[in-house]
Amino acid sequence: MSYIEWFNEHANKHKKIVDKLLARGLSEDEIIEYFDFDNMVKEENDFCPLYKEPVKCHDMEKLNCYLCACPHFRFNDEGVGKYNEYTILSKCDINNGSKFANNGVIHQDCSKCTVPHHKAYVKKTFDLDWKKIMKNCHLK
């Protein structure tokens, strides 16, 4: 699956959950709390393939899944740059994490970064529309 396919598919799944929570009358804080990993494993098992295990994508005690991706992640399936013979498909705008190369391309490795999964960060960047938060991620 390409980055843009994942991005659009995820935005649709996220919107369905947020719309459902708004219909229930949940507040912003309650919506953020709903996206706590432990709750999402129970309530929204199809939201993330890792929920079925269940295993967290990042090693942290209180993982919030509202963003699931990071507003600092940048991608373009055609490339965001070159490094020697490699095409760089993704990068971090705050230079956090590391990179890995595979099949002639370089990807950003965000597995050691927890920035977008802290409840305080989610509150700081919150919008009901996930795509608005992530508007700078897809480099065209």
N, C-alpha and C positions, 0 to 999 in steps of 0.2 A: 504494500500500500504506500502510495506517495505521501509526502508531508501534507500537501494541500487536500488530498482525499481524507486523511485522518482529521485534519483541522476542521473541515466542513462537517464531517460525520459527527465529530465530538461536539461541535457547536449545536447541532440539532438535538443530540441527546441531552445536553446541558439545558437547553431552552425548554424541553419538555418537562424536565424535573422542576425547574424554576417556575414555569407556568402552573404546574400542579400545586406547588407550595404557595404561590400567590393566591390561587383559587381557595386554598384553605385559610387564607388570611394571615400567613406567617409574616413576621417583621423581618427587616434586614438581618438583625442579629440572629433570629431563629433560623433563617435560611442558611446563614454561614454555619451555625451550629449543626444543622441537618447534614451538611457535607463533611462532618467528622468521619474519618475512615471507618471506625467501628460501626457507626450508624449506617453508613453507605453499604457496608458488607451485608448488613441485615436487610436494609430497605430497598437498595438499588443494585442488586447483585449483577445485573447485566451492564452497568455503567462502565466497568473496567474489567478486563480479563483477569487481573490479579486478585479481584475480590473472590473468585471461586476457590482460590488456594486455601485460605486467604493469606496473602503476603503483601507487605507494604513496598512501594517503589523506592522509598527512602527510609533509612534507619533513623527514625525519630519517634518519640513516645506519642505525641499528639500531632498526628498528621491530618491536615485539612485538605480535602480534595476539591474545593470549589474551583480553583484555577486549573488544576490537573496539568496544565502546561504553564509556562512562565512568560510574563509580558516582556522579559528580556531576551527570550529565544528568538532568533532570526533564521528564516529558512527561505529557500527557493529551490524547487525541484530541478531547475536548469543550472543552478549554481549561484553562489554568492561570492565566489572568488576561486583562485587557483593557488595551489601550493605544489611546486615542481610538476609532476605528471598527474597530480590528484585534483579533482574538482571538489571544492568545499561546498557542501549542500546546506550546512547549518552552522551557526555560531552563536555565541553569547554576547549580548550587547554590554554586559558589565564584566566580561572576561573572567567569569567564574566557571569552575569545573575544568574538564580536560577534553581532549578530542580523541577519536579513534578512526583509523583508516580501514576500509574494507572494499574490495572490488573496484579500486580506482577512485573512490570517493572518501571524503572526510566528513564525519558527523560530530556534532557537539555531544559530549557525554555529560549529562546533567545528574547522574546518579548520586554524586556526593554533595550536591547542592540542595539545600532545603528552603531557600528563600521564599518561593511562592506557596509553601505549604504550612506556614505559620499563620494562625488565626489573626494576629495583629497585622500582618502584611495583607491578608485578604481584605480586612476591614479598610485598610488604607487605600487599596486600589479598587474597592468594590464598585460594581455596576451590575444591575440585573441582566444586562446583555453581555455575555462572555466575549463575544466578538469585539465589542467596544474596548474591553480591557486589553485584548490581544491584537488590536488594530495595526500595530507596527511590526508584528511578527512576520507576516508574509511580505517578503521583499519582491517587488515586481520589476 
